[in-house]
Amino acid sequence: MADYVRISKALSYWLRHQPDAASLMLDPQGWTNVDDVLAALSRNALPNDIDTLLALVEHSDKQRFELSPDLQRLRARQGHSVAVDLALAPTQPPETLYHGTIERFLAAIMTDGLQKMRRHHVHLSPDVQTAERVGARRGAPVLLAIDAAGMHAHSHSFFVTENQVWLTDAVPPLYLRRL
């Protein structure tokens, strides 16, 4: 299990933020060659067999990564700070989406809204439990409900990844409510 965490953190860093740190080349949609990933894992003294990589991708609770159908390419599903086009189609969101944060950020969020910061999108959760788990990564979670239907009605675009992370450019304060 500890190896999965170490591998997942390395892959998140390489595939979302610094592919050069592992000598990886991402195509415009964020895909890279699995053999190159395995070689990078080896160079970093991490488990580097295909079975471990397949298990990590398949059984990860957050489903951050995906493999191409032929198992030759790998990419991060969202969270990039490097330029990629995930080719996601705009999608009508559910009425309410959720975001988990911590108290320290709440005043700024309620004043300025949710901003994408260094990422390409703001990440939203489809349910309270997921948002709570996301918020708890940094401390006691504070949960926000987002009026996604209202945003959509006012021409804000939403996208959803295969692992059910909802993406949008920003969430203005008008559409936020603390739970």
Backbone torsions as a table, in degrees:
resi	resn	phi	psi	omega
1	MET	NA	-42.0	178.5
2	ALA	-60.1	-37.1	177.3
3	ASP	-63.1	-40.3	179.2
4	TYR	-61.3	-41.6	179.5
5	VAL	-64.0	-46.0	179.6
6	ARG	-62.9	-42.9	179.1
7	ILE	-65.8	-44.6	-179.5
8	SER	-60.6	-42.2	178.4
9	LYS	-65.0	-41.3	177.9
10	ALA	-63.7	-47.1	-179.5
11	LEU	-63.1	-41.2	178.4
12	SER	-58.7	-45.6	-179.9
13	TYR	-63.6	-49.9	-176.1
14	TRP	-67.7	-46.9	-172.0
15	LEU	-83.2	-17.5	-179.6
16	ARG	-105.7	-31.9	-168.6
17	HIS	-128.4	-42.7	-172.4
18	GLN	-137.6	69.9	178.7
19	PRO	-60.0	-31.4	179.5
20	ASP	-61.7	-29.2	-179.1
21	ALA	-62.9	-20.8	179.0
22	ALA	-118.1	13.4	-177.0
23	SER	56.3	39.6	178.3
24	LEU	-102.2	147.7	175.0
25	MET	-113.5	123.5	176.1
26	LEU	-97.6	137.4	174.1
27	ASP	-79.1	177.9	-176.0
28	PRO	-58.7	-23.9	178.2
29	GLN	-95.7	6.6	175.7
30	GLY	90.5	4.3	-179.2
31	TRP	-80.0	146.5	172.3
32	THR	-138.8	161.3	-176.6
33	ASN	-71.5	131.1	179.6
34	VAL	-59.4	-40.8	179.2
35	ASP	-60.8	-36.5	177.4
36	ASP	-68.0	-37.4	177.3
37	VAL	-64.5	-45.1	179.5
38	LEU	-62.0	-39.1	177.7
39	ALA	-65.5	-39.6	177.9
40	ALA	-65.2	-40.6	176.8
41	LEU	-60.9	-43.3	178.8
42	SER	-60.7	-46.0	179.7
43	ARG	-61.3	-23.9	-178.9
44	ASN	-102.7	18.3	176.6
45	ALA	56.4	37.6	176.2
46	LEU	-111.0	153.6	176.4
47	PRO	-52.2	133.0	-170.9
48	ASN	-133.4	33.0	177.4
49	ASP	-99.3	151.4	-175.9
50	ILE	-62.3	-35.1	-179.3
51	ASP	-63.8	-40.3	177.8
52	THR	-65.1	-43.5	179.1
53	LEU	-63.1	-45.2	178.8
54	LEU	-60.4	-43.8	-179.8
55	ALA	-64.1	-41.9	178.9
56	LEU	-60.4	-47.5	-178.8
57	VAL	-65.1	-43.1	-174.9
58	GLU	-73.6	-38.1	-170.7
59	HIS	-105.7	0.0	179.5
60	SER	-62.7	130.0	-178.4
61	ASP	-65.7	-28.6	-179.2
62	LYS	-91.5	-12.2	177.6
63	GLN	49.6	50.0	-177.4
64	ARG	-73.1	-23.4	-172.5
65	PHE	-121.7	157.5	174.2
66	GLU	-140.4	147.9	176.5
67	LEU	-103.5	147.4	174.1
68	SER	-67.3	158.1	-178.7
69	PRO	-55.8	-30.5	179.6
70	ASP	-88.0	2.7	178.3
71	LEU	63.4	21.2	-179.0
72	GLN	-97.4	-16.5	-176.6
73	ARG	-132.6	153.0	-178.6
74	LEU	-135.1	146.4	172.9
75	ARG	-150.8	161.5	170.4
76	ALA	-82.1	142.4	-176.7
77	ARG	-78.7	-28.1	179.3
78	GLN	-166.5	175.8	175.9
79	GLY	92.4	14.8	-176.2
80	HIS	-73.5	143.1	166.2
81	SER	-108.5	-11.6	173.6
82	VAL	-90.4	157.5	-176.4
83	ALA	-71.5	115.9	172.6
84	VAL	-143.4	155.4	174.6
85	ASP	-118.5	104.5	-177.4
86	LEU	-74.6	-3.1	177.7
87	ALA	57.0	42.9	177.7
88	LEU	-90.6	136.8	179.0
89	ALA	-85.7	143.2	174.4
90	PRO	-56.0	139.3	-174.4
91	THR	-135.4	140.4	176.0
92	GLN	-70.4	125.2	-177.5
93	PRO	-80.5	166.6	170.4
94	PRO	-67.4	171.9	-178.4
95	GLU	-58.8	-42.4	-177.0
96	THR	-129.3	136.1	170.0
97	LEU	-120.9	171.9	-172.4
98	TYR	-134.4	156.4	178.0
99	HIS	-141.5	133.2	176.8
100	GLY	-103.8	133.1	178.8
101	THR	-142.2	-163.4	175.3
102	ILE	-128.7	161.2	-174.8
103	GLU	-53.6	-38.7	-177.0
104	ARG	-56.7	-30.9	-177.8
105	PHE	-96.0	-7.8	-169.5
106	LEU	-62.3	-45.7	-177.6
107	ALA	-59.2	-45.7	179.4
108	ALA	-64.4	-40.4	179.8
109	ILE	-64.4	-43.2	-177.7
110	MET	-70.2	-23.0	177.5
111	THR	-86.5	-47.1	-172.6
112	ASP	-103.9	-10.4	-174.9
113	GLY	84.6	-178.5	176.2
114	LEU	-85.7	126.2	-179.1
115	GLN	-114.8	151.2	-178.1
116	LYS	-74.4	-15.2	179.7
117	MET	56.6	-121.3	-178.0
118	ARG	-89.4	-4.5	-179.7
119	ARG	-90.4	174.2	-180.0
120	HIS	-80.9	-24.5	-176.6
121	HIS	-147.6	161.7	166.3
122	VAL	-80.1	137.8	-179.8
123	HIS	-100.4	129.5	-179.7
124	LEU	-125.2	153.1	-177.6
125	SER	-106.8	149.6	-179.6
126	PRO	-79.5	-12.7	-177.2
127	ASP	-148.1	162.6	-177.5
128	VAL	-63.1	-40.8	-176.8
129	GLN	-61.5	-43.3	179.0
130	THR	-66.4	-44.4	178.6
131	ALA	-60.8	-38.7	178.9
132	GLU	-64.6	-42.4	178.3
133	ARG	-63.5	-40.7	178.7
134	VAL	-65.2	-46.9	-179.5
135	GLY	-63.8	-32.8	-176.6
136	ALA	-71.1	-10.4	179.3
137	ARG	-62.0	-26.6	-175.2
138	ARG	-114.3	1.5	-178.7
139	GLY	146.4	-158.4	179.6
140	ALA	-66.0	121.2	-174.4
141	PRO	-74.2	143.3	169.7
142	VAL	-113.7	129.9	-175.7
143	LEU	-106.4	137.0	178.1
144	LEU	-119.4	138.5	172.1
145	ALA	-99.0	137.1	-179.5
146	ILE	-112.3	128.3	175.9
147	ASP	-77.7	77.6	-176.6
148	ALA	-66.4	-36.3	178.5
149	ALA	-63.7	-41.2	177.6
150	GLY	-64.7	-42.6	177.6
151	MET	-61.0	-47.1	-178.6
152	HIS	-60.7	-40.5	178.7
153	ALA	-63.8	-23.5	178.0
154	HIS	-103.0	29.8	170.6
155	SER	71.7	21.3	171.8
156	HIS	-82.5	135.4	-178.9
157	SER	-90.8	144.7	175.9
158	PHE	-127.8	149.5	176.7
159	PHE	-135.0	152.3	177.4
160	VAL	-130.5	134.4	178.4
161	THR	-86.5	168.7	-179.4
162	GLU	-62.6	-24.7	178.3
163	ASN	-95.4	21.1	171.4
164	GLN	66.4	30.1	169.7
165	VAL	-91.7	125.6	178.7
166	TRP	-90.3	138.0	-176.1
167	LEU	-122.9	141.3	173.1
168	THR	-152.2	163.4	-176.3
169	ASP	-69.3	-39.7	-179.7
170	ALA	-166.9	160.8	175.0
171	VAL	-123.9	105.8	177.8
172	PRO	-62.2	151.6	-177.6
173	PRO	-55.4	-31.3	179.9
174	LEU	-53.5	-29.2	-174.5
175	TYR	-99.9	8.6	-177.5
176	LEU	-105.4	142.8	173.8
177	ARG	-144.3	129.7	177.0
178	ARG	-74.5	135.7	176.3
179	LEU	-87.2	NA	NA
